[in-house]
Amino acid sequence: MKRILIFCLLFFMGWSVLKSQVVLQPITSSVYEFLDEMAQEKKIELNSAVKPYSRMFIAKKLEEINEQKTDLNKRQQKELVFYLKDFNKELIGTKGEFEKRKDLFYYNDSLFTLTVNPILGFKYATNENGAYTHRWNGGELYGNIGTHFGFYASLRDNGISDILTAPEHLTTTQGGNFKYNQGQTGQRSDYSEMLGGVFYSWKWGRLGIVKDNHNWGDNYHGANIFSGKNPSVGYIDFNIKPTSWFELNYIHSWLVSEILDSNRIFLVNNQKREVYTNKNLAANLFTIKPFKNFFISLGNSVVYADDGVKPFYFIPFMFYKSVDHTFNGAGSNAVGQNSQMFFNISSRQIKHLHLYTTVFLDEISIGNMWDKNNHTNLFSAKLGMKINNFPIRNTYLIAEYTRTNPWTYRHQIESTTYASNQYTLGHYLGENAQEIYLEAGLKVIRGLKLALAYTHAQKGDAHVFEIVQGNSNVTGLNFMERVDWENQTIEAIASYEVINDGYIFARAALSNIKGNEFYTPELMRGKTTTITAGINFGF
């Protein structure tokens, strides 16, 4: 295995002397919205099904836009200049001197670059049920050595007055591995998040070891392939794009099962040493571009556990369900692993308009698809659109619908569920749910966003299963026979990016969240008017 890895590294080092180092940019950065708008304006082509993007990828897209800057309106031109202050650092070899953003520390020479910045933030929210505070602090660094090696790391320590993002809570906000009931009063719950990665890259690809979140599937309010709602995981990242019309993304993740392995529990000084069973995920996504601004992506994944890392799941081109059948048989889920398929279609062929759909297939029987008693239509589907700058400049409109059938994202074996740290990897609502999401926004000046959003989300009862001949009885399940939980929220949002990565924000939400209280933190239950305000620097 070591010889193979050394051979691959030497092979790739023979390619391209162009500057191509990789550092991943946080998904919450506002530059993603700008690139999205520019793709709708047909200034760039953008495969937005897989995030995060690398800083070099973003820099090159900004460079493309800069060549057409006379076609942009005043606000767009100012935003372009604003982002180039940051991402021109990736192009310093060709750009020479440029107006740079403010950093705590920045160093650059012919071999080595390094950027260091703090991470600081505070948020306060209040409504009829009480108040909530969230503070975070830490730091980040990123840089490169030579033309092929990139690295980054960030640490954020969080202190919260209440837990609003536990695994069972139905929210798009990312969760954490909480230290429950800390502090003198036992009311505070803290958690930290360490992200980082190291990459070797060449002209048409990259290979890296990463601890971060990945987001697969076009969306503007919760992806249904990989949503990134779970705490970050460690994974191998592999990407190749040997031609303009084909791209492959592959990951192999080390998930957190939180399932104790009884065979590995032992005593140390009369205390139990507890160990979780291993849990891994392999996934690939093949993307082709048959026409300009039109992308079709097809992929599959497998969650496997309990028996160590399997080297054949490191092959990025495999159909993993068939591999599982080879090694574990095809007759019982009690023996095999948990596999999935998915596809994504994204079209920006009409100027100003982005149309997209994503389908996640947990299980489906083509022969029984229309048989109401015997079907196994276990899927999650999303259909959406976003319009920018039409019919009014500096505006946008989002409309998105998501439906997830019963038993999707679930599995009868706890160690192979589609989850990490008990958080679903898929859509935040989980099984037997649907959502309508609408958002209208206005961007008049650089960095300022004003928006109104409407969410109507419903969730039905969780399926109670029985094991029949080694498999869970999931045939003929009806979609949402009863609404078990419902959320209707109208929200006004305002945010302003004062300096690069430095924000002030506020929002007011009128919510009516009712039904099963298990899915909602106490602060957000019932009819509420929630006012939130905050400030942050860094992500």
Residue pairs with C-beta under 8 A, 6 or more apart in sequence:
1 311
8 207
9 200
12 200
12 202
12 205
12 207
13 148
13 200
13 202
15 202
15 203
15 204
16 202
16 203
16 204
17 147
18 147
18 203
19 56
19 90
19 91
19 93
19 147
20 56
20 147
20 148
20 201
20 202
20 203
20 206
21 56
21 144
21 146
21 147
21 148
21 149
21 150
21 199
21 201
22 54
22 55
22 56
22 150
22 199
22 201
22 206
22 208
23 54
23 55
23 56
23 142
23 143
23 144
23 150
23 151
23 152
23 197
23 199
24 52
24 53
24 54
24 55
24 152
24 197
24 210
24 212
25 31
25 32
25 52
25 53
25 54
25 55
25 58
26 52
26 539
27 51
27 52
27 213
27 215
27 228
28 539
29 501
29 539
30 447
30 497
31 58
31 83
31 86
31 87
32 51
32 53
33 449
34 79
34 80
34 83
35 44
35 46
35 53
35 58
35 61
36 46
36 48
36 354
36 386
36 388
37 76
37 388
37 389
37 396
38 44
38 46
38 61
38 65
38 76
39 45
39 46
39 48
39 293
39 348
39 354
40 348
40 351
40 352
40 353
40 354
40 386
40 387
40 388
40 389
41 351
41 352
41 388
41 389
42 293
42 348
42 351
43 64
43 65
43 68
43 71
43 72
44 61
44 64
44 65
45 289
45 292
45 293
45 348
46 61
46 348
47 247
47 287
47 289
47 295
47 297
47 346
48 218
48 346
49 216
49 217
49 218
49 285
49 287
49 295
49 297
49 344
49 346
49 358
50 214
50 215
50 216
50 249
50 285
50 287
50 297
51 214
51 215
51 216
52 212
52 213
52 214
52 215
54 150
54 199
54 206
55 87
55 89
55 90
55 142
56 90
56 150
56 201
58 83
58 87
58 90
59 87
59 88
59 89
59 90
59 91
60 91
62 80
62 83
62 84
62 87
63 91
65 72
65 80
66 80
66 84
69 77
69 80
72 80
73 393
73 394
75 394
75 443
75 444
75 445
75 446
78 445
78 446
79 446
79 447
81 99
82 446
82 447
82 497
82 500
83 500
84 98
85 98
85 99
85 100
85 101
85 500
86 100
86 101
86 500
86 501
88 95
88 98
88 100
89 100
89 106
89 108
89 113
89 115
92 98
92 108
92 113
100 106
101 499
101 500
102 499
102 500
103 115
103 116
103 117
104 116
104 117
104 118
105 114
105 115
105 116
105 117
106 113
106 114
106 115
106 116
107 113
107 114
107 143
108 114
111 145
111 146
112 143
112 144
112 145
113 143
113 144
114 141
114 142
114 143
115 141
115 142
115 143
116 139
116 140
116 141
117 139
117 140
117 141
117 501
117 537
117 538
118 137
118 138
118 139
118 140
118 537
118 538
119 136
119 137
119 138
119 139
119 140
119 154
119 155
119 156
119 536
119 537
119 538
119 539
120 136
120 137
120 536
120 537
120 538
121 134
121 135
121 136
121 137
121 534
121 535
121 536
121 537
121 538
122 133
122 134
122 135
122 136
122 534
122 535
122 536
123 132
123 133
123 134
123 135
123 532
123 533
123 534
123 536
124 131
124 132
124 133
124 134
124 532
124 533
124 534
125 131
125 132
125 133
125 523
125 530
125 531
125 532
125 533
126 132
126 530
126 531
127 523
127 524
127 528
127 529
127 530
127 531
128 526
128 527
128 528
128 529
129 522
129 523
129 524
129 525
129 526
129 528
130 162
130 522
130 523
131 161
132 160
132 161
132 162
132 164
132 523
133 159
133 160
133 161
134 158
134 159
134 160
134 161
134 534
135 158
135 159
136 156
136 157
136 158
136 159
136 536
137 156
137 157
138 154
138 155
138 156
138 157
138 192
138 538
139 154
139 155
139 538
140 152
140 153
140 154
140 155
140 538
140 539
141 152
141 153
141 154
142 150
142 151
142 152
142 153
143 150
143 151
143 152
144 150
144 151
145 151
148 200
148 201
148 202
149 198
149 199
149 200
150 198
150 199
150 201
151 196
151 197
151 198
151 199
152 195
152 196
152 197
153 194
153 195
153 196
153 197
154 194
154 195
154 196
154 538
154 539
155 192
155 193
155 194
155 195
156 192
156 193
157 190
157 192
158 176
158 190
158 191
158 192
158 193
159 188
159 190
160 188
160 189
160 190
160 191
161 187
161 188
162 187
162 189
162 521
162 522
162 523
163 169
163 178
163 180
163 189
163 521
164 171
164 173
164 521
164 523
164 524
165 171
165 173
165 174
165 175
165 176
166 175
166 178
166 521
167 175
167 419
167 421
167 422
167 423
167 424
168 518
168 519
169 175
169 519
169 520
169 521
170 428
170 429
170 430
170 457
170 459
170 485
170 487
170 519
170 520
171 428
172 221
172 222
172 227
172 229
172 428
173 229
174 213
174 228
174 229
174 230
174 231
175 229
175 230
175 231
175 421
175 423
176 191
176 193
176 231
177 191
177 231
177 256
177 421
178 189
178 190
178 191
179 189
179 190
179 191
180 189
181 187
181 188
181 189
182 188
182 189
182 190
193 231
193 232
194 211
194 232
195 211
195 212
195 213
195 232
196 210
196 211
196 212
197 208
197 209
197 210
197 211
197 212
197 237
198 208
198 209
199 206
199 207
199 208
199 210
199 237
200 206
200 207
200 208
201 207
201 208
204 240
204 241
204 242
205 238
205 239
205 240
205 241
205 242
206 237
206 238
206 239
207 236
207 237
207 238
208 236
208 237
208 238
209 234
209 235
209 236
209 237
210 234
210 235
210 236
210 237
211 232
211 233
211 234
211 235
212 232
212 235
213 228
213 230
213 232
213 233
214 226
214 228
214 235
214 251
215 223
215 226
215 227
215 228
216 223
216 225
216 226
216 249
216 283
216 285
216 299
216 342
216 344
217 223
217 224
217 225
217 226
217 342
217 344
217 358
217 360
217 382
218 344
218 346
218 354
218 356
218 357
218 358
218 382
218 384
219 356
219 358
219 382
219 384
219 400
220 384
220 386
220 398
220 400
220 437
220 439
221 398
221 400
221 435
221 437
221 439
221 455
222 229
222 402
222 427
222 428
222 429
222 435
223 358
223 382
223 426
223 427
224 358
224 360
224 380
224 381
224 382
224 402
224 404
224 426
224 427
225 299
225 342
225 344
225 358
225 360
225 426
226 283
226 425
226 426
227 424
227 425
227 426
227 427
227 428
229 423
229 424
229 425
229 428
230 419
230 420
230 421
230 423
230 424
230 425
231 256
231 420
231 421
231 423
233 253
233 254
233 255
233 256
233 420
234 253
234 254
235 251
235 252
235 253
235 254
235 281
236 250
236 251
236 252
236 314
237 250
237 251
238 248
238 249
238 250
238 251
238 316
239 247
239 248
239 249
239 250
240 247
240 248
241 247
241 248
244 289
245 288
245 289
245 290
246 286
246 287
246 288
246 289
247 286
247 287
248 284
248 285
248 286
248 287
248 316
248 317
249 284
249 285
249 287
249 299
250 282
250 283
250 284
250 285
250 316
251 281
251 282
251 283
252 280
252 281
252 282
252 313
252 314
253 280
253 281
253 282
253 283
253 420
254 278
254 279
254 280
255 279
255 280
255 281
255 303
255 419
255 420
256 276
256 279
256 420
256 421
257 276
257 277
257 278
257 279
257 305
257 414
257 415
257 420
258 276
258 421
258 422
259 276
259 277
259 279
259 414
259 415
260 274
260 275
260 276
260 277
261 275
261 276
261 277
261 278
264 275
265 272
265 273
265 274
265 275
266 272
266 273
267 273
277 305
277 306
277 415
278 305
278 306
278 308
278 309
279 303
279 304
279 305
279 415
279 416
279 420
280 303
280 304
280 305
280 309
280 310
280 313
281 301
281 302
281 303
281 304
281 425
282 301
282 302
282 304
282 313
282 314
282 318
282 320
283 299
283 300
283 301
283 302
284 299
284 300
284 301
284 316
284 317
284 318
285 297
285 298
285 299
285 342
285 344
286 297
286 298
286 299
287 295
287 296
287 297
288 295
288 296
288 297
289 295
289 296
290 296
291 349
292 349
293 347
293 348
293 349
294 346
294 347
294 348
294 349
295 344
295 345
295 346
295 347
296 343
296 344
296 345
297 343
297 344
297 345
297 346
298 341
298 342
298 343
299 341
299 342
299 343
300 319
300 320
300 321
300 339
300 340
300 341
300 342
301 320
301 339
301 340
301 342
302 313
302 320
302 321
302 323
302 324
302 337
302 338
302 339
302 340
303 337
303 338
303 339
303 411
303 416
303 417
303 418
304 310
304 313
304 324
304 337
304 338
304 416
305 337
305 413
305 415
305 416
306 415
306 416
310 327
312 318
312 323
313 320
313 323
320 339
321 339
321 341
324 336
324 337
324 339
325 336
328 335
328 336
328 337
329 335
329 336
330 336
331 470
332 469
332 470
332 471
333 411
333 412
333 413
333 470
333 471
333 472
334 412
334 413
334 467
334 470
334 471
335 470
337 416
338 411
338 413
338 416
338 417
338 418
340 360
340 361
340 362
340 418
341 360
341 361
342 358
342 359
342 360
342 361
343 358
343 359
344 356
344 357
344 358
344 359
345 356
345 357
345 358
346 354
346 355
346 356
347 354
347 355
347 356
348 354
348 355
351 390
352 387
352 388
352 389
352 390
353 385
353 386
353 387
353 390
354 385
354 386
354 387
354 388
355 384
355 385
356 382
356 383
356 384
356 385
357 381
357 382
357 383
357 384
358 381
358 382
359 379
359 380
359 381
359 382
360 379
360 380
360 381
360 408
360 426
360 427
361 378
361 379
362 378
362 379
362 380
362 407
362 408
362 409
362 410
362 418
363 376
363 378
363 474
364 376
364 377
364 378
364 379
365 374
365 375
365 376
368 374
368 375
368 376
368 475
369 375
369 377
371 476
372 476
373 475
373 476
374 475
374 476
375 475
375 476
376 474
376 475
377 405
378 405
378 406
378 407
378 408
378 474
379 404
379 405
379 408
380 402
380 403
380 404
380 405
380 408
380 409
380 426
380 427
381 402
381 403
381 404
382 400
382 401
382 402
382 427
383 400
383 401
384 398
384 399
384 400
384 401
385 398
385 399
385 400
386 396
386 397
386 398
386 399
387 396
387 397
388 395
388 396
389 395
389 396
394 442
394 443
394 444
395 440
395 441
395 442
395 443
396 439
396 440
396 441
396 443
397 438
397 439
397 440
397 441
398 437
398 438
398 439
398 440
398 441
399 437
399 438
400 435
400 436
400 437
400 438
401 434
401 435
401 436
401 437
402 427
402 429
402 433
402 434
402 435
402 437
403 433
403 434
403 479
404 426
404 427
404 429
404 430
404 431
404 432
404 433
404 434
405 431
405 432
405 477
405 479
406 431
406 432
406 460
406 463
406 474
406 477
406 478
406 479
407 431
407 432
407 463
407 465
407 472
407 474
407 477
408 426
408 430
408 431
408 432
409 417
409 418
409 419
409 424
409 425
409 426
409 427
409 430
409 431
410 417
410 418
410 430
410 431
410 463
411 417
411 418
412 465
412 467
412 471
412 472
418 424
418 425
418 426
419 425
424 430
427 433
429 435
429 457
429 459
430 459
431 462
431 463
432 459
432 460
432 461
432 462
432 463
432 479
432 480
433 457
433 458
433 459
433 460
433 480
434 457
434 458
434 480
435 455
435 456
435 457
435 458
436 454
436 455
436 456
436 457
437 453
437 454
437 455
437 456
438 453
438 454
439 451
439 452
439 453
439 454
440 451
440 452
440 453
441 449
441 450
441 451
441 452
441 493
442 449
442 450
442 451
443 449
443 450
444 450
447 496
447 497
447 498
448 494
448 495
448 496
449 493
449 494
449 495
449 496
450 493
450 494
451 492
451 493
451 494
452 490
452 491
452 492
452 493
453 489
453 490
453 491
453 493
454 489
454 490
454 491
455 487
455 488
455 489
455 491
456 486
456 487
456 488
457 486
457 487
458 480
458 483
458 485
458 486
458 487
459 480
459 483
459 484
459 485
459 486
459 515
459 516
459 519
460 479
460 480
460 481
460 482
460 483
460 484
461 481
461 482
461 484
462 484
463 474
463 477
465 472
465 473
465 474
466 472
466 473
467 473
483 515
484 515
484 516
485 513
485 514
485 515
485 516
485 519
485 520
486 512
486 513
486 514
486 515
487 511
487 512
487 513
487 520
488 511
488 512
488 513
489 509
489 510
489 511
489 512
489 513
490 509
490 510
491 507
491 508
491 509
491 510
492 507
492 508
492 509
493 505
493 506
493 507
494 505
494 506
494 507
495 503
495 504
495 505
495 506
496 503
496 504
496 505
497 503
498 504
499 537
501 537
501 538
501 539
502 536
502 537
503 535
503 536
503 537
504 534
504 535
505 532
505 533
505 534
505 535
505 536
506 531
506 532
506 533
506 534
507 531
507 532
507 533
508 529
508 530
508 531
508 532
509 528
509 529
509 530
509 532
510 528
510 529
511 524
511 527
511 528
511 529
511 530
512 526
512 527
513 520
513 524
513 525
513 526
513 528
514 525
514 526
517 525
524 530
